[in-house]
Amino acid sequence: MKETIIQFGEGNFLRGFFDYFLHVMNKEKIYDGKAVVVQPRASGKCSLLNKQNCSYNLYLRGVENGEVKEKHHYIQSISRCIDPYKNFDKYISLADNPDFRFIVSNTTEAGIEFDETCSYNDKPCKSFPGKLTQLLYRRYKNNMDGFIFLPCELIDNNGNELKKCILKYAESWQLGSDFTTWINTKNTFANTLVDRIVTGYPDDETTEKHPDDRFLDTGEIFHLWVIEGDFENELPLKKAGFNVIWTNDVSPYKKIKVRILNGAHTSLVAGALLSGIETVGEAMNDETAYNFLLKAMNDEILPTIGKTEESLSFADSVYDRFRNPFIHHKWSAISLNSVSKFSVRVLPAILEYKEKNGSYPPCLTMALAYLIYFYKNGNPADNEDVICKIKTKSISDILKDTALWQNDLSGMVEKVEEYYEKIDSLGAKEAMKWIISQ
């Protein structure tokens, strides 16, 4: 089988996401190609992956339509793994193979960045975009077409940002205007949005089934990949049955994901912790917490983004994902940096609801009161300055602080103070029951 894809990253996510997709497409004989994995950091696991022939077991587990399911796959879609820090020549020679068409990556959110200390003569460059620029220049010198880039890093406009970094290296290294033109005309940098929780090496009895598999991987069944462009004729992901959306614009789908999935987490996290609920699964089994989430979702979040087929379907999937008995997602972990998360994930829905209805949404406003109460009385994990501001300032001053919320929330003071007092007098759980009844 030919090598057709260069993949930067040997971690759990890509092995439980893209490499699984590739495995299924090959198995169904609608695609014929394997991925060559490039280790993006010096401290990687390339040699260990090669020792087990780049094959591993994957378990996808979760709830589908209310039913608990577990699916096993033996993944064989990776041909080899290259460590460019130990064998740069083997890495750079990938540019010589005309069969390579796609470059897929997941180098964490910090991976797509410009590092001015990198030099073209480094073997290799420390940064991921620097390594790519070295590879692309070799490809350009070969007088060959470029690649289609499908970055999976969780940053806005990941394709555009990756291209910006590469162009900056081309300029910094003085590689010439013809090379810059070639980057712009012979390569495609697709913005993408990925969604699947990949939990990695399990801490349960699954390990007993495969004691020698160092790369045993687990993840949820749900998946979503939104990609700007349409390369289905070359990479038949939809034909293979995957939840892949080819589109001209990722942003509406990102809004759905951030408002519904991330917004659900952030709107419930402080109330759950104050109510003594430790995990997301426990919250879904708690009548009060579940009804709070349901009311916030149906009456306040969904109306601000539109109850479309996509948004309603995604919201339904979220309930199944939150009920996944194989994922023990702790609210304490979700609570990290909750103030900045609230500003991005929940506050836009609050402000849009107010603009449409003339009043603030009760549950999401209560979520803000819970958040402030938790920061004043609980154990928040956040920037020390943020924690100090909320612990020491009045609710009025907190809500006026545009550095915290990127908005002046003075108009919410009266309601947040009222709800804060309810939490203080009734307790978190009873206050949640009270707001549901309003």
Buried (B, 14 or more C-beta within 10 A) or exposed (E): EEBBBBBBBBBBBBBBBBBBBBBBBBEEEEBEBBBBBBBBBEEBBBEEBBEEEBBBBBBBBBBEEEEEEEEEBEBBBBBBBBBBBEBBEBBBEBBEBEEBBBBBBBBBEEBBBBEEEBBBEBEBBBBBBBBBBBBBBBBBEEEBBBBBBBBBBBBEBBBBBBBBBBBBBBEBBEBEEEBBEBBEEBBBBBBBBBBBBBBBEBEEEBEEEBEEBEBBBBBBBBBBBBBBBEBEEEBBBEBBEBBBBBBEEBBBBBBBBBBBBBBBBBBBBBBBBBBEBBBBBBBBEBEBBBBBBBBBBBBBBBBBBEEEEBBBEBBEBBBBBBBBEBBBBEBEEBBEEBBBBBBBBBBBBBBBBBEEEEEBBBBBBBBBBBBBBBBBEEEBEBEEEBBEBBEEBEBBEBBBBEEBBEBEBEEBBEBBBEBBBBBBEEEBBBBBBBBBEE
